[in-house]
C-alpha cells in the first residue's frame, strides 16, 4: 500500500544518471521535492510523461521544487535515456537492492519487477503533502502536478 499524505517520506540515497548520490535528507529544510516513480526508461508512456515534465520544467524550477525521477533502471540506462530525451533533472536508479525505495514507498509491483506510476510531493520538512498514482499504462496528468506543487508551495508561503 502506498504511503499516504501527511506521512514522513522515507529517506534514501541513490545514484543519479551521472553516478552522483542524491539523498532525500539533503533537501530537508531547503526545498520541496516532487518524487516521480516510473516503471521503465525508454518505454512509450514513461517517455511521454517525462517529456511533458521536461517541457514544463518551469512549473518546478519557478516554485523551487526539486524534480526527481526514479525507476529500477541502472544509472547507465538512465543516462542514455536522459541524453536522448534532453532531460535536465535527476533520474535516480533504484536498481540495487532492486526496487528497495519503491518498496518503502509502497509502489513496487512485485509481479512486474518495477514501480507503478506514482508521484509524491514532499514539503521542506520531509512530509508527503500530495500524492497520486495512476493505473498501469495510464499517464499522469500535468494538472495533477500543478495542483500538488501549488499545495506544497502554499504550505511554506
C-alpha positions, 0 to 999 in steps of 0.5 A: 500500500502506498504511503499516504499524505501527511506521512514522513517520506522515507529517506534514501540515497541513490545514484543519479544518471551521472553516478552522483548520490542524491539523498532525500535528507539533503533537501530537508529544510531547503526545498520541496521535492516532487518524487516521480516513480516510473516503471521503465526508461525508454518505454512509450508512456514513461517517455511521454510523461517525462517529456511533458515534465521536461517541457514544463520544467518551469512549473518546478524550477519557478516554485523551487521544487526539486524534480526527481525521477526514479525507476529500477533502471541502472544509472547507465540506462538512465543516462542514455535515456536522459541524453536522448530525451534532453532531460535536465533533472535527476533520474535516480536508479533504484536498481540495487537492492532492486526496487528497495525505495519503491518498496518503502514507498509502497509502489513496487509491483512485485509481479512486474519487477518495477514501480507503478506510476506514482508521484509524491510531493514532499514539503521542506520538512520531509512530509508527503503533502500530495500524492497520486498514482495512476493505473498501469499504462495510464499517464499522469496528468500535468494538472495533477502536478500543478495542483500538488506543487501549488499545495506544497508551495502554499504550505511554506508561503 
